[in-house]
Amino acid sequence: MKNLNCEMFELAIQFDEKHFKKKEFKAERECKDKSHNFFVTHHNSQSSRKNEHAHMALSFDKKASYLRIIILPDRLEEDLDGGSESSKIPLEEGVKEVSRFFEKDGFEASLQAVFRFNKHFEPIIKIRYPLLVDSKLLQNAEITGHEIKFSNDSMDGKFLMTANEEGGITTLFSAKTNVMLSEFNPYDEIKLAVSNVQSLLKRKGK
């Protein structure tokens, strides 16, 4: 993910547990939660060249049940706290593998991501500028970011873009998108989100 400038990516769907093969799922999974209604697994990429890992959580709470996957930089090299180990199912296949327990495949998903770009990039709109208002409280204050509503045919998103003192740019991205669980590829989803964010940036000097 580092080469994609993405420091965190999270995608979640909500579903009614009546439409999930809960009995079959629980027969295949170990659960440390005493209620047996919350399952979490940890996944590395199947490629040793990819330096990230994922945590996938499945919670059963009637109509408010959810599946969530969060992807973070760095591989999991050691056992996690409590003795939890990285799953044998790779990051790339985690959502696809659990999709077989759902009675439908397509869902609207909520996604959130954090992107950081170094000082070699700049936004296509000006971010940092003085705040010119008649207020003692805001005297010498400076605007350092914008919230931007953005939409296209495949994704409806919102960006919070901020600039730091060193010239880097941080973008917080939240959106709604449609996913097919049996075809879910986390890297494709990250690339799609990155392409939306990068449309607001350019390399300095270009």
N, C-alpha and C positions, 0 to 999 in steps of 0.2 A: 504493500500500500504506500510505502514511502515514496516510490517513484511516481505515484499518483497524487501526492501531496495530501493524502487523506490520513488524519490521525484518529478518527473514530467514525464508524458507520453502524447505524442501528436500523433494523427493519422489523416491523411488528404487524401482525394481523390479529383481529378479534373474531371469535367464532362461538357458536352454540355447541356445547359439548354433546348434545343429543345427536349431532351430525359427525361425531368422531368415534372411531372404533376403540373406545377406551379400554375395554376388557382385553382385546388383543394386544393393544399397546402395552398395558401394564404387565402382561404375561412375559414380555420380552425385556422389560426395563427394571433395573434396580432403583429403588427410591429411598432416600434417606429422610425425606419429609414424612413425619408420623401420620399426617392426614392422607398421604399417598395422592395428593392433588397437585404437587409441584415437582417437576422434574427438570434437572439442569445437566447439561453435558458440555464438555470442553473439547475444542477441536483445533488441531494444527492443519496447515495446508498439506496436501499430498506431495507438493513440490518442496524439496529442501531449499530451493532458491527463494521461496516466498517467505518473507519475514513478518508474519502476522498470525494471530490466532483468533478463535471465535468462542463465545459462550452462547449456548442456545438454551432457552428456557421455555417450558411448556406448562401452563397453569390452567387447571380446571376450576371454573367458577360459574357454572351454568352458562347463561348467555354472554357473560363477560369473560369467558375463557380466552386465552391468548397464546400465541407462539411468537417468541421474540429472539432475534439473533443479533448479537453485537460483535463487531470485528474491531480488533485493536492491534497496534504494532507489536512486533516481537513475538517469537515463537515461545511456546510453553516447553521448557526444557526439564523442569522439575515437577514432581507431584504437587498439586495444589493443597492449600490448607484443608485439614480434615481428611486427608488421604485420597481426595478425588484425583483421578488420573485423566489424562487426555484420552478422548475416545479413539477407537480404532477407525471410526468413520471419519474421513477427511473433511475439512472445512467446506470444500467444494460440493460435497454430497450430503451434508447434514440435513438441509431442508428437503431435498429430493427424497431422502430415505424416509423421513417422517410423513411425507405427503401421502403415502399409501394408506395411512390410517384415516384420512379425511374422506368424507363422502362427496366432496366437490373439490375442484382443483384451483379455480380462479377466485382471487380475493382482492379487495382494495386494501392496500398496505400503507402504513404510515412509516416514513423514513426520516431519520435525522443523521446529519453528518457534520464533522468539523474538518475544515480544510485550512492548511497554512501554506502560504507562499512567501518565498524569501524576497529580499530587496531587489532582485532582478526583475520582478514583476510590478506592475502598477495597474490600478483600476482604470477602466475607460471613462469613468466619471470622477471628478475631483472629490476626495473624501475629507482631507484635512484643510480647514479654513477657519478664520476667526468667526466667532458668534457675535454679530453686531446688533446688540439690543441695549436699550436704556435701562440697565439694571446694575446696581452696585455688586449684587451677589454674583452676577455672571460677567463682571468686568474681566477682560483678558481671557475669557473662556474660549475654548476652541472645539469645533465640531470634529470628531474623529471617526465617525461611522454613519452608515445609513441602513435602514431596513428597506428592502426592495421586494415587491411582489412581482413574481415572474411566472409565466405560464406558456406552455406549448402543447402540441397535440398529444404527447406521451406522458407529460408530468406537469403537475401544478405545484409550484414551490414558492417559498419565501426565503429570502437571504438577509442575514444581518452581517454586514461587512464592516470591519474595523481596521484601522491602521495603527501600528505601534510606533514608538519613538525611533526604533532602529530601521524603520522603513518596510518592515514586513507587513503582510496582510493576513488577517484571520477572517474566515467566512463560516458562519453557522447556517446550515441549510436544513430546512424542514419542508416536507412535501407529502403529497398523496400520490400514489401510483398503483397501477394494477399489476399483479403478479400471478403466474401459474406456478404453483409449488413444485410440480413434478419437473419443471424446466428451469427452476431457479438456479441462476449462476451469480454468486455474490460479486464476482469481479466485473461481470457485465453491468450489474446494478451500480457499482461504484463508478465505473467508467461513464455511465449515463449521467450520474449526478455530477461528476467532475466536468463533463462537457458543458453542462448548464452553468456551472460556476465559472469555468474558463472563458465563457462568452462575455463575462464582465471584466476580464483582465487582458493585458497585453504585455509582452516583453518590453522593457525599457529600451528606447532607441529605435523601436519599430513603429 
